Amino acid sequence: MEEIFSPKFAKDHPDYALECEEALDLPVQELIEDAVQAGWDNRTIFKALAKLAGAKALAYEEDPDPEDDPALSDSSTPEFGTFPVE
């Protein structure tokens, strides 16, 4: 997968968002091409990407760094997602 380059502009620069789009363009295109190669149709891929992006944005707004959260369960119990695995 194409490597995402680091920003050259500061966050408050008017072209910062555009630069981010440019940095993500090729990796996203490769992701789309991989999904097409796997058999997914374009319309479904684009809908899924939009839905995932929205969900990730919402999750990030609620908890920008979930790895900093204390464990919610006994760490000796392996988990899959949010469900303990017995």
PyMOL Python script that loads the backbone (N, CA, C, O; Angstrom):
from pymol import cmd

cmd.read_pdbstr("""\
ATOM      1  N   MET A   1       0.841  -1.179   0.000  1.00  0.00           N
ATOM      2  CA  MET A   1       0.000   0.000   0.000  1.00  0.00           C
ATOM      3  C   MET A   1       0.884   1.240   0.000  1.00  0.00           C
ATOM      4  O   MET A   1       1.947   1.272   0.619  1.00  0.00           O
ATOM      5  N   GLU A   2       0.423   2.234  -0.696  1.00  0.00           N
ATOM      6  CA  GLU A   2       1.141   3.509  -0.787  1.00  0.00           C
ATOM      7  C   GLU A   2       1.293   4.123   0.604  1.00  0.00           C
ATOM      8  O   GLU A   2       0.357   4.108   1.404  1.00  0.00           O
ATOM      9  N   GLU A   3       2.471   4.658   0.883  1.00  0.00           N
ATOM     10  CA  GLU A   3       2.715   5.273   2.179  1.00  0.00           C
ATOM     11  C   GLU A   3       2.087   6.669   2.233  1.00  0.00           C
ATOM     12  O   GLU A   3       2.125   7.415   1.255  1.00  0.00           O
ATOM     13  N   ILE A   4       1.524   7.000   3.361  1.00  0.00           N
ATOM     14  CA  ILE A   4       0.907   8.316   3.562  1.00  0.00           C
ATOM     15  C   ILE A   4       1.992   9.283   4.016  1.00  0.00           C
ATOM     16  O   ILE A   4       2.692   9.033   4.997  1.00  0.00           O
ATOM     17  N   PHE A   5       2.121  10.394   3.287  1.00  0.00           N
ATOM     18  CA  PHE A   5       3.164  11.348   3.646  1.00  0.00           C
ATOM     19  C   PHE A   5       2.699  12.276   4.767  1.00  0.00           C
ATOM     20  O   PHE A   5       1.505  12.509   4.950  1.00  0.00           O
ATOM     21  N   SER A   6       3.665  12.793   5.503  1.00  0.00           N
ATOM     22  CA  SER A   6       3.396  13.698   6.622  1.00  0.00           C
ATOM     23  C   SER A   6       3.036  15.087   6.112  1.00  0.00           C
ATOM     24  O   SER A   6       3.435  15.472   5.013  1.00  0.00           O
ATOM     25  N   PRO A   7       2.282  15.838   6.908  1.00  0.00           N
ATOM     26  CA  PRO A   7       1.911  17.191   6.477  1.00  0.00           C
ATOM     27  C   PRO A   7       3.118  18.126   6.442  1.00  0.00           C
ATOM     28  O   PRO A   7       4.038  18.035   7.256  1.00  0.00           O
ATOM     29  N   LYS A   8       3.071  19.014   5.474  1.00  0.00           N
ATOM     30  CA  LYS A   8       4.090  20.059   5.376  1.00  0.00           C
ATOM     31  C   LYS A   8       3.554  21.364   5.955  1.00  0.00           C
ATOM     32  O   LYS A   8       4.317  22.219   6.405  1.00  0.00           O
ATOM     33  N   PHE A   9       2.226  21.503   5.935  1.00  0.00           N
ATOM     34  CA  PHE A   9       1.586  22.719   6.428  1.00  0.00           C
ATOM     35  C   PHE A   9       1.147  22.548   7.878  1.00  0.00           C
ATOM     36  O   PHE A   9       0.895  21.434   8.336  1.00  0.00           O
ATOM     37  N   ALA A  10       1.059  23.657   8.585  1.00  0.00           N
ATOM     38  CA  ALA A  10       0.514  23.654   9.946  1.00  0.00           C
ATOM     39  C   ALA A  10      -1.002  23.455   9.867  1.00  0.00           C
ATOM     40  O   ALA A  10      -1.620  23.722   8.837  1.00  0.00           O
ATOM     41  N   LYS A  11      -1.587  22.985  10.965  1.00  0.00           N
ATOM     42  CA  LYS A  11      -3.032  22.722  10.990  1.00  0.00           C
ATOM     43  C   LYS A  11      -3.867  23.947  10.639  1.00  0.00           C
ATOM     44  O   LYS A  11      -4.967  23.812  10.102  1.00  0.00           O
ATOM     45  N   ASP A  12      -3.363  25.124  10.932  1.00  0.00           N
ATOM     46  CA  ASP A  12      -4.139  26.335  10.667  1.00  0.00           C
ATOM     47  C   ASP A  12      -3.913  26.903   9.259  1.00  0.00           C
ATOM     48  O   ASP A  12      -4.475  27.942   8.913  1.00  0.00           O
ATOM     49  N   HIS A  13      -3.104  26.233   8.460  1.00  0.00           N
ATOM     50  CA  HIS A  13      -2.854  26.683   7.083  1.00  0.00           C
ATOM     51  C   HIS A  13      -4.089  26.388   6.230  1.00  0.00           C
ATOM     52  O   HIS A  13      -4.711  25.339   6.401  1.00  0.00           O
ATOM     53  N   PRO A  14      -4.453  27.284   5.323  1.00  0.00           N
ATOM     54  CA  PRO A  14      -5.656  27.069   4.510  1.00  0.00           C
ATOM     55  C   PRO A  14      -5.607  25.820   3.620  1.00  0.00           C
ATOM     56  O   PRO A  14      -6.655  25.302   3.232  1.00  0.00           O
ATOM     57  N   ASP A  15      -4.419  25.337   3.298  1.00  0.00           N
ATOM     58  CA  ASP A  15      -4.303  24.156   2.434  1.00  0.00           C
ATOM     59  C   ASP A  15      -4.047  22.862   3.199  1.00  0.00           C
ATOM     60  O   ASP A  15      -3.772  21.826   2.594  1.00  0.00           O
ATOM     61  N   TYR A  16      -4.135  22.916   4.519  1.00  0.00           N
ATOM     62  CA  TYR A  16      -3.858  21.733   5.333  1.00  0.00           C
ATOM     63  C   TYR A  16      -4.802  20.578   4.991  1.00  0.00           C
ATOM     64  O   TYR A  16      -4.353  19.447   4.804  1.00  0.00           O
ATOM     65  N   ALA A  17      -6.093  20.853   4.908  1.00  0.00           N
ATOM     66  CA  ALA A  17      -7.072  19.795   4.604  1.00  0.00           C
ATOM     67  C   ALA A  17      -6.865  19.247   3.191  1.00  0.00           C
ATOM     68  O   ALA A  17      -6.974  18.041   2.968  1.00  0.00           O
ATOM     69  N   LEU A  18      -6.570  20.120   2.256  1.00  0.00           N
ATOM     70  CA  LEU A  18      -6.313  19.683   0.880  1.00  0.00           C
ATOM     71  C   LEU A  18      -5.077  18.787   0.828  1.00  0.00           C
ATOM     72  O   LEU A  18      -5.060  17.776   0.126  1.00  0.00           O
ATOM     73  N   GLU A  19      -4.057  19.165   1.568  1.00  0.00           N
ATOM     74  CA  GLU A  19      -2.844  18.356   1.612  1.00  0.00           C
ATOM     75  C   GLU A  19      -3.141  16.971   2.200  1.00  0.00           C
ATOM     76  O   GLU A  19      -2.585  15.970   1.749  1.00  0.00           O
ATOM     77  N   CYS A  20      -4.006  16.921   3.194  1.00  0.00           N
ATOM     78  CA  CYS A  20      -4.397  15.637   3.777  1.00  0.00           C
ATOM     79  C   CYS A  20      -5.117  14.780   2.737  1.00  0.00           C
ATOM     80  O   CYS A  20      -4.858  13.582   2.625  1.00  0.00           O
ATOM     81  N   GLU A  21      -6.017  15.396   1.983  1.00  0.00           N
ATOM     82  CA  GLU A  21      -6.712  14.667   0.914  1.00  0.00           C
ATOM     83  C   GLU A  21      -5.710  14.087  -0.080  1.00  0.00           C
ATOM     84  O   GLU A  21      -5.837  12.938  -0.506  1.00  0.00           O
ATOM     85  N   GLU A  22      -4.724  14.884  -0.442  1.00  0.00           N
ATOM     86  CA  GLU A  22      -3.699  14.421  -1.380  1.00  0.00           C
ATOM     87  C   GLU A  22      -2.897  13.263  -0.782  1.00  0.00           C
ATOM     88  O   GLU A  22      -2.551  12.314  -1.486  1.00  0.00           O
ATOM     89  N   ALA A  23      -2.607  13.344   0.503  1.00  0.00           N
ATOM     90  CA  ALA A  23      -1.838  12.284   1.159  1.00  0.00           C
ATOM     91  C   ALA A  23      -2.624  10.976   1.215  1.00  0.00           C
ATOM     92  O   ALA A  23      -2.044   9.893   1.133  1.00  0.00           O
ATOM     93  N   LEU A  24      -3.927  11.080   1.354  1.00  0.00           N
ATOM     94  CA  LEU A  24      -4.768   9.886   1.473  1.00  0.00           C
ATOM     95  C   LEU A  24      -5.248   9.345   0.131  1.00  0.00           C
ATOM     96  O   LEU A  24      -5.702   8.204   0.052  1.00  0.00           O
ATOM     97  N   ASP A  25      -5.154  10.142  -0.912  1.00  0.00           N
ATOM     98  CA  ASP A  25      -5.735   9.777  -2.201  1.00  0.00           C
ATOM     99  C   ASP A  25      -5.242   8.434  -2.735  1.00  0.00           C
ATOM    100  O   ASP A  25      -6.054   7.550  -3.009  1.00  0.00           O
ATOM    101  N   LEU A  26      -3.952   8.264  -2.885  1.00  0.00           N
ATOM    102  CA  LEU A  26      -3.437   7.012  -3.452  1.00  0.00           C
ATOM    103  C   LEU A  26      -3.685   5.800  -2.551  1.00  0.00           C
ATOM    104  O   LEU A  26      -4.092   4.750  -3.049  1.00  0.00           O
ATOM    105  N   PRO A  27      -3.451   5.915  -1.239  1.00  0.00           N
ATOM    106  CA  PRO A  27      -3.763   4.759  -0.393  1.00  0.00           C
ATOM    107  C   PRO A  27      -5.248   4.370  -0.434  1.00  0.00           C
ATOM    108  O   PRO A  27      -5.582   3.185  -0.423  1.00  0.00           O
ATOM    109  N   VAL A  28      -6.123   5.358  -0.481  1.00  0.00           N
ATOM    110  CA  VAL A  28      -7.558   5.050  -0.557  1.00  0.00           C
ATOM    111  C   VAL A  28      -7.877   4.420  -1.911  1.00  0.00           C
ATOM    112  O   VAL A  28      -8.659   3.472  -1.988  1.00  0.00           O
ATOM    113  N   GLN A  29      -7.278   4.940  -2.969  1.00  0.00           N
ATOM    114  CA  GLN A  29      -7.489   4.356  -4.296  1.00  0.00           C
ATOM    115  C   GLN A  29      -7.040   2.896  -4.313  1.00  0.00           C
ATOM    116  O   GLN A  29      -7.717   2.039  -4.881  1.00  0.00           O
ATOM    117  N   GLU A  30      -5.907   2.623  -3.695  1.00  0.00           N
ATOM    118  CA  GLU A  30      -5.428   1.239  -3.621  1.00  0.00           C
ATOM    119  C   GLU A  30      -6.384   0.367  -2.813  1.00  0.00           C
ATOM    120  O   GLU A  30      -6.632  -0.784  -3.174  1.00  0.00           O
ATOM    121  N   LEU A  31      -6.915   0.905  -1.735  1.00  0.00           N
ATOM    122  CA  LEU A  31      -7.885   0.169  -0.927  1.00  0.00           C
ATOM    123  C   LEU A  31      -9.124  -0.162  -1.756  1.00  0.00           C
ATOM    124  O   LEU A  31      -9.632  -1.283  -1.713  1.00  0.00           O
ATOM    125  N   ILE A  32      -9.599   0.818  -2.505  1.00  0.00           N
ATOM    126  CA  ILE A  32     -10.769   0.606  -3.365  1.00  0.00           C
ATOM    127  C   ILE A  32     -10.466  -0.459  -4.418  1.00  0.00           C
ATOM    128  O   ILE A  32     -11.274  -1.359  -4.648  1.00  0.00           O
ATOM    129  N   GLU A  33      -9.316  -0.357  -5.046  1.00  0.00           N
ATOM    130  CA  GLU A  33      -8.937  -1.343  -6.062  1.00  0.00           C
ATOM    131  C   GLU A  33      -8.830  -2.745  -5.460  1.00  0.00           C
ATOM    132  O   GLU A  33      -9.239  -3.724  -6.084  1.00  0.00           O
ATOM    133  N   ASP A  34      -8.283  -2.838  -4.254  1.00  0.00           N
ATOM    134  CA  ASP A  34      -8.196  -4.137  -3.582  1.00  0.00           C
ATOM    135  C   ASP A  34      -9.590  -4.701  -3.304  1.00  0.00           C
ATOM    136  O   ASP A  34      -9.828  -5.897  -3.469  1.00  0.00           O
ATOM    137  N   ALA A  35     -10.502  -3.835  -2.885  1.00  0.00           N
ATOM    138  CA  ALA A  35     -11.871  -4.281  -2.608  1.00  0.00           C
ATOM    139  C   ALA A  35     -12.567  -4.734  -3.888  1.00  0.00           C
ATOM    140  O   ALA A  35     -13.300  -5.723  -3.879  1.00  0.00           O
ATOM    141  N   VAL A  36     -12.342  -4.019  -4.985  1.00  0.00           N
ATOM    142  CA  VAL A  36     -12.913  -4.420  -6.280  1.00  0.00           C
ATOM    143  C   VAL A  36     -12.341  -5.773  -6.693  1.00  0.00           C
ATOM    144  O   VAL A  36     -13.071  -6.654  -7.146  1.00  0.00           O
ATOM    145  N   GLN A  37     -11.040  -5.927  -6.534  1.00  0.00           N
ATOM    146  CA  GLN A  37     -10.399  -7.199  -6.878  1.00  0.00           C
ATOM    147  C   GLN A  37     -10.955  -8.350  -6.034  1.00  0.00           C
ATOM    148  O   GLN A  37     -11.011  -9.494  -6.485  1.00  0.00           O
ATOM    149  N   ALA A  38     -11.360  -8.031  -4.818  1.00  0.00           N
ATOM    150  CA  ALA A  38     -11.924  -9.053  -3.936  1.00  0.00           C
ATOM    151  C   ALA A  38     -13.371  -9.384  -4.290  1.00  0.00           C
ATOM    152  O   ALA A  38     -13.945 -10.338  -3.764  1.00  0.00           O
ATOM    153  N   GLY A  39     -13.960  -8.583  -5.193  1.00  0.00           N
ATOM    154  CA  GLY A  39     -15.308  -8.893  -5.650  1.00  0.00           C
ATOM    155  C   GLY A  39     -16.393  -7.923  -5.225  1.00  0.00           C
ATOM    156  O   GLY A  39     -17.562  -8.130  -5.550  1.00  0.00           O
ATOM    157  N   TRP A  40     -16.036  -6.871  -4.508  1.00  0.00           N
ATOM    158  CA  TRP A  40     -17.034  -5.889  -4.081  1.00  0.00           C
ATOM    159  C   TRP A  40     -17.309  -4.907  -5.206  1.00  0.00           C
ATOM    160  O   TRP A  40     -16.415  -4.586  -5.989  1.00  0.00           O
ATOM    161  N   ASP A  41     -18.550  -4.428  -5.288  1.00  0.00           N
ATOM    162  CA  ASP A  41     -18.869  -3.446  -6.326  1.00  0.00           C
ATOM    163  C   ASP A  41     -18.581  -2.035  -5.808  1.00  0.00           C
ATOM    164  O   ASP A  41     -18.623  -1.776  -4.605  1.00  0.00           O
ATOM    165  N   ASN A  42     -18.287  -1.130  -6.748  1.00  0.00           N
ATOM    166  CA  ASN A  42     -17.874   0.234  -6.402  1.00  0.00           C
ATOM    167  C   ASN A  42     -18.869   0.953  -5.503  1.00  0.00           C
ATOM    168  O   ASN A  42     -18.475   1.569  -4.513  1.00  0.00           O
ATOM    169  N   ARG A  43     -20.142   0.882  -5.834  1.00  0.00           N
ATOM    170  CA  ARG A  43     -21.155   1.606  -5.059  1.00  0.00           C
ATOM    171  C   ARG A  43     -21.143   1.158  -3.598  1.00  0.00           C
ATOM    172  O   ARG A  43     -21.217   1.986  -2.690  1.00  0.00           O
ATOM    173  N   THR A  44     -21.053  -0.133  -3.379  1.00  0.00           N
ATOM    174  CA  THR A  44     -21.024  -0.663  -2.020  1.00  0.00           C
ATOM    175  C   THR A  44     -19.750  -0.243  -1.299  1.00  0.00           C
ATOM    176  O   THR A  44     -19.781   0.085  -0.113  1.00  0.00           O
ATOM    177  N   ILE A  45     -18.645  -0.254  -2.006  1.00  0.00           N
ATOM    178  CA  ILE A  45     -17.365   0.164  -1.420  1.00  0.00           C
ATOM    179  C   ILE A  45     -17.446   1.617  -0.966  1.00  0.00           C
ATOM    180  O   ILE A  45     -17.063   1.942   0.158  1.00  0.00           O
ATOM    181  N   PHE A  46     -17.945   2.492  -1.842  1.00  0.00           N
ATOM    182  CA  PHE A  46     -18.006   3.914  -1.498  1.00  0.00           C
ATOM    183  C   PHE A  46     -18.956   4.166  -0.336  1.00  0.00           C
ATOM    184  O   PHE A  46     -18.671   4.991   0.533  1.00  0.00           O
ATOM    185  N   LYS A  47     -20.079   3.465  -0.314  1.00  0.00           N
ATOM    186  CA  LYS A  47     -21.013   3.608   0.808  1.00  0.00           C
ATOM    187  C   LYS A  47     -20.356   3.135   2.102  1.00  0.00           C
ATOM    188  O   LYS A  47     -20.480   3.780   3.143  1.00  0.00           O
ATOM    189  N   ALA A  48     -19.664   2.014   2.027  1.00  0.00           N
ATOM    190  CA  ALA A  48     -19.006   1.473   3.217  1.00  0.00           C
ATOM    191  C   ALA A  48     -17.922   2.423   3.722  1.00  0.00           C
ATOM    192  O   ALA A  48     -17.807   2.657   4.925  1.00  0.00           O
ATOM    193  N   LEU A  49     -17.133   2.966   2.805  1.00  0.00           N
ATOM    194  CA  LEU A  49     -16.076   3.896   3.212  1.00  0.00           C
ATOM    195  C   LEU A  49     -16.658   5.148   3.862  1.00  0.00           C
ATOM    196  O   LEU A  49     -16.134   5.630   4.866  1.00  0.00           O
ATOM    197  N   ALA A  50     -17.732   5.668   3.296  1.00  0.00           N
ATOM    198  CA  ALA A  50     -18.366   6.858   3.869  1.00  0.00           C
ATOM    199  C   ALA A  50     -18.914   6.554   5.263  1.00  0.00           C
ATOM    200  O   ALA A  50     -18.757   7.346   6.192  1.00  0.00           O
ATOM    201  N   LYS A  51     -19.558   5.396   5.391  1.00  0.00           N
ATOM    202  CA  LYS A  51     -20.126   5.016   6.687  1.00  0.00           C
ATOM    203  C   LYS A  51     -19.021   4.795   7.717  1.00  0.00           C
ATOM    204  O   LYS A  51     -19.132   5.237   8.860  1.00  0.00           O
ATOM    205  N   LEU A  52     -17.967   4.114   7.308  1.00  0.00           N
ATOM    206  CA  LEU A  52     -16.848   3.873   8.219  1.00  0.00           C
ATOM    207  C   LEU A  52     -16.159   5.171   8.627  1.00  0.00           C
ATOM    208  O   LEU A  52     -15.806   5.351   9.793  1.00  0.00           O
ATOM    209  N   ALA A  53     -15.969   6.068   7.675  1.00  0.00           N
ATOM    210  CA  ALA A  53     -15.324   7.348   7.984  1.00  0.00           C
ATOM    211  C   ALA A  53     -16.160   8.130   8.993  1.00  0.00           C
ATOM    212  O   ALA A  53     -15.621   8.702   9.940  1.00  0.00           O
ATOM    213  N   GLY A  54     -17.467   8.152   8.793  1.00  0.00           N
ATOM    214  CA  GLY A  54     -18.348   8.844   9.731  1.00  0.00           C
ATOM    215  C   GLY A  54     -18.310   8.216  11.114  1.00  0.00           C
ATOM    216  O   GLY A  54     -18.267   8.919  12.124  1.00  0.00           O
ATOM    217  N   ALA A  55     -18.325   6.896  11.153  1.00  0.00           N
ATOM    218  CA  ALA A  55     -18.291   6.195  12.437  1.00  0.00           C
ATOM    219  C   ALA A  55     -16.963   6.429  13.153  1.00  0.00           C
ATOM    220  O   ALA A  55     -16.931   6.629  14.367  1.00  0.00           O
ATOM    221  N   LYS A  56     -15.876   6.402  12.396  1.00  0.00           N
ATOM    222  CA  LYS A  56     -14.559   6.646  13.002  1.00  0.00           C
ATOM    223  C   LYS A  56     -14.473   8.076  13.529  1.00  0.00           C
ATOM    224  O   LYS A  56     -13.916   8.309  14.601  1.00  0.00           O
ATOM    225  N   ALA A  57     -15.019   9.033  12.783  1.00  0.00           N
ATOM    226  CA  ALA A  57     -14.998  10.431  13.225  1.00  0.00           C
ATOM    227  C   ALA A  57     -15.782  10.591  14.523  1.00  0.00           C
ATOM    228  O   ALA A  57     -15.336  11.271  15.447  1.00  0.00           O
ATOM    229  N   LEU A  58     -16.939   9.967  14.584  1.00  0.00           N
ATOM    230  CA  LEU A  58     -17.765  10.042  15.791  1.00  0.00           C
ATOM    231  C   LEU A  58     -17.058   9.378  16.970  1.00  0.00           C
ATOM    232  O   LEU A  58     -17.028   9.930  18.070  1.00  0.00           O
ATOM    233  N   ALA A  59     -16.498   8.211  16.744  1.00  0.00           N
ATOM    234  CA  ALA A  59     -15.790   7.511  17.815  1.00  0.00           C
ATOM    235  C   ALA A  59     -14.599   8.329  18.302  1.00  0.00           C
ATOM    236  O   ALA A  59     -14.329   8.385  19.501  1.00  0.00           O
ATOM    237  N   TYR A  60     -13.896   8.955  17.384  1.00  0.00           N
ATOM    238  CA  TYR A  60     -12.740   9.764  17.762  1.00  0.00           C
ATOM    239  C   TYR A  60     -13.166  10.984  18.567  1.00  0.00           C
ATOM    240  O   TYR A  60     -12.483  11.375  19.513  1.00  0.00           O
ATOM    241  N   GLU A  61     -14.299  11.589  18.193  1.00  0.00           N
ATOM    242  CA  GLU A  61     -14.800  12.734  18.962  1.00  0.00           C
ATOM    243  C   GLU A  61     -15.140  12.318  20.387  1.00  0.00           C
ATOM    244  O   GLU A  61     -14.903  13.068  21.334  1.00  0.00           O
ATOM    245  N   GLU A  62     -15.693  11.126  20.532  1.00  0.00           N
ATOM    246  CA  GLU A  62     -16.084  10.644  21.854  1.00  0.00           C
ATOM    247  C   GLU A  62     -14.886  10.210  22.683  1.00  0.00           C
ATOM    248  O   GLU A  62     -14.872  10.404  23.898  1.00  0.00           O
ATOM    249  N   ASP A  63     -13.883   9.626  22.044  1.00  0.00           N
ATOM    250  CA  ASP A  63     -12.716   9.119  22.767  1.00  0.00           C
ATOM    251  C   ASP A  63     -11.503   9.148  21.840  1.00  0.00           C
ATOM    252  O   ASP A  63     -11.231   8.171  21.143  1.00  0.00           O
ATOM    253  N   PRO A  64     -10.771  10.268  21.830  1.00  0.00           N
ATOM    254  CA  PRO A  64      -9.646  10.414  20.901  1.00  0.00           C
ATOM    255  C   PRO A  64      -8.543   9.374  21.060  1.00  0.00           C
ATOM    256  O   PRO A  64      -7.831   9.090  20.097  1.00  0.00           O
ATOM    257  N   ASP A  65      -8.386   8.804  22.241  1.00  0.00           N
ATOM    258  CA  ASP A  65      -7.324   7.820  22.444  1.00  0.00           C
ATOM    259  C   ASP A  65      -7.821   6.688  23.334  1.00  0.00           C
ATOM    260  O   ASP A  65      -7.531   6.669  24.530  1.00  0.00           O
ATOM    261  N   PRO A  66      -8.571   5.739  22.760  1.00  0.00           N
ATOM    262  CA  PRO A  66      -9.145   4.667  23.578  1.00  0.00           C
ATOM    263  C   PRO A  66      -8.108   3.776  24.245  1.00  0.00           C
ATOM    264  O   PRO A  66      -8.425   3.094  25.219  1.00  0.00           O
ATOM    265  N   GLU A  67      -6.890   3.764  23.749  1.00  0.00           N
ATOM    266  CA  GLU A  67      -5.857   2.930  24.372  1.00  0.00           C
ATOM    267  C   GLU A  67      -5.475   3.442  25.752  1.00  0.00           C
ATOM    268  O   GLU A  67      -4.894   2.706  26.548  1.00  0.00           O
ATOM    269  N   ASP A  68      -5.796   4.700  26.040  1.00  0.00           N
ATOM    270  CA  ASP A  68      -5.511   5.258  27.360  1.00  0.00           C
ATOM    271  C   ASP A  68      -6.544   4.841  28.401  1.00  0.00           C
ATOM    272  O   ASP A  68      -6.328   5.034  29.597  1.00  0.00           O
ATOM    273  N   ASP A  69      -7.662   4.273  27.960  1.00  0.00           N
ATOM    274  CA  ASP A  69      -8.730   3.896  28.880  1.00  0.00           C
ATOM    275  C   ASP A  69      -8.321   2.685  29.714  1.00  0.00           C
ATOM    276  O   ASP A  69      -7.658   1.777  29.213  1.00  0.00           O
ATOM    277  N   PRO A  70      -8.716   2.674  30.982  1.00  0.00           N
ATOM    278  CA  PRO A  70      -8.435   1.483  31.790  1.00  0.00           C
ATOM    279  C   PRO A  70      -9.259   0.303  31.282  1.00  0.00           C
ATOM    280  O   PRO A  70     -10.334   0.486  30.712  1.00  0.00           O
ATOM    281  N   ALA A  71      -8.756  -0.881  31.488  1.00  0.00           N
ATOM    282  CA  ALA A  71      -9.472  -2.086  31.052  1.00  0.00           C
ATOM    283  C   ALA A  71     -10.810  -2.164  31.773  1.00  0.00           C
ATOM    284  O   ALA A  71     -10.903  -1.885  32.968  1.00  0.00           O
ATOM    285  N   LEU A  72     -11.840  -2.546  31.033  1.00  0.00           N
ATOM    286  CA  LEU A  72     -13.176  -2.636  31.607  1.00  0.00           C
ATOM    287  C   LEU A  72     -13.465  -4.013  32.184  1.00  0.00           C
ATOM    288  O   LEU A  72     -14.467  -4.206  32.872  1.00  0.00           O
ATOM    289  N   SER A  73     -12.599  -4.958  31.907  1.00  0.00           N
ATOM    290  CA  SER A  73     -12.844  -6.309  32.400  1.00  0.00           C
ATOM    291  C   SER A  73     -11.571  -6.879  32.991  1.00  0.00           C
ATOM    292  O   SER A  73     -10.505  -6.266  32.924  1.00  0.00           O
ATOM    293  N   ASP A  74     -11.698  -8.050  33.564  1.00  0.00           N
ATOM    294  CA  ASP A  74     -10.555  -8.771  34.107  1.00  0.00           C
ATOM    295  C   ASP A  74      -9.578  -9.058  32.977  1.00  0.00           C
ATOM    296  O   ASP A  74      -9.944  -9.713  32.001  1.00  0.00           O
ATOM    297  N   SER A  75      -8.362  -8.588  33.088  1.00  0.00           N
ATOM    298  CA  SER A  75      -7.396  -8.745  32.002  1.00  0.00           C
ATOM    299  C   SER A  75      -6.981 -10.196  31.789  1.00  0.00           C
ATOM    300  O   SER A  75      -6.338 -10.509  30.787  1.00  0.00           O
ATOM    301  N   SER A  76      -7.335 -11.085  32.710  1.00  0.00           N
ATOM    302  CA  SER A  76      -6.982 -12.488  32.525  1.00  0.00           C
ATOM    303  C   SER A  76      -7.957 -13.202  31.598  1.00  0.00           C
ATOM    304  O   SER A  76      -7.684 -14.317  31.153  1.00  0.00           O
ATOM    305  N   THR A  77      -9.097 -12.568  31.301  1.00  0.00           N
ATOM    306  CA  THR A  77     -10.078 -13.163  30.401  1.00  0.00           C
ATOM    307  C   THR A  77      -9.851 -12.614  29.003  1.00  0.00           C
ATOM    308  O   THR A  77     -10.024 -11.416  28.779  1.00  0.00           O
ATOM    309  N   PRO A  78      -9.464 -13.473  28.050  1.00  0.00           N
ATOM    310  CA  PRO A  78      -9.273 -12.969  26.687  1.00  0.00           C
ATOM    311  C   PRO A  78     -10.587 -12.456  26.125  1.00  0.00           C
ATOM    312  O   PRO A  78     -11.657 -12.976  26.442  1.00  0.00           O
ATOM    313  N   GLU A  79     -10.496 -11.432  25.291  1.00  0.00           N
ATOM    314  CA  GLU A  79     -11.703 -10.849  24.721  1.00  0.00           C
ATOM    315  C   GLU A  79     -11.637 -10.831  23.210  1.00  0.00           C
ATOM    316  O   GLU A  79     -10.564 -10.749  22.611  1.00  0.00           O
ATOM    317  N   PHE A  80     -12.806 -10.911  22.614  1.00  0.00           N
ATOM    318  CA  PHE A  80     -12.965 -10.732  21.178  1.00  0.00           C
ATOM    319  C   PHE A  80     -13.924  -9.576  21.022  1.00  0.00           C
ATOM    320  O   PHE A  80     -15.108  -9.707  21.330  1.00  0.00           O
ATOM    321  N   GLY A  81     -13.426  -8.431  20.544  1.00  0.00           N
ATOM    322  CA  GLY A  81     -14.270  -7.240  20.503  1.00  0.00           C
ATOM    323  C   GLY A  81     -14.583  -6.838  21.923  1.00  0.00           C
ATOM    324  O   GLY A  81     -13.669  -6.612  22.716  1.00  0.00           O
ATOM    325  N   THR A  82     -15.849  -6.743  22.259  1.00  0.00           N
ATOM    326  CA  THR A  82     -16.235  -6.390  23.625  1.00  0.00           C
ATOM    327  C   THR A  82     -16.781  -7.585  24.382  1.00  0.00           C
ATOM    328  O   THR A  82     -17.282  -7.443  25.498  1.00  0.00           O
ATOM    329  N   PHE A  83     -16.685  -8.773  23.775  1.00  0.00           N
ATOM    330  CA  PHE A  83     -17.238  -9.964  24.396  1.00  0.00           C
ATOM    331  C   PHE A  83     -16.129 -10.861  24.926  1.00  0.00           C
ATOM    332  O   PHE A  83     -15.211 -11.211  24.184  1.00  0.00           O
ATOM    333  N   PRO A  84     -16.201 -11.240  26.212  1.00  0.00           N
ATOM    334  CA  PRO A  84     -15.192 -12.167  26.744  1.00  0.00           C
ATOM    335  C   PRO A  84     -15.252 -13.509  26.015  1.00  0.00           C
ATOM    336  O   PRO A  84     -16.328 -13.990  25.661  1.00  0.00           O
ATOM    337  N   VAL A  85     -14.105 -14.089  25.805  1.00  0.00           N
ATOM    338  CA  VAL A  85     -14.020 -15.399  25.163  1.00  0.00           C
ATOM    339  C   VAL A  85     -13.789 -16.425  26.256  1.00  0.00           C
ATOM    340  O   VAL A  85     -12.813 -16.342  27.002  1.00  0.00           O
ATOM    341  N   GLU A  86     -14.670 -17.371  26.344  1.00  0.00           N
ATOM    342  CA  GLU A  86     -14.561 -18.411  27.383  1.00  0.00           C
ATOM    343  C   GLU A  86     -13.888 -19.638  26.836  1.00  0.00           C
ATOM    344  O   GLU A  86     -13.707 -20.617  27.560  1.00  0.00           O
TER     345      GLU A  86
END
""", "prot")
cmd.dss("prot")
cmd.show_as("cartoon", "prot")
cmd.util.cbc("prot")
cmd.orient("prot")
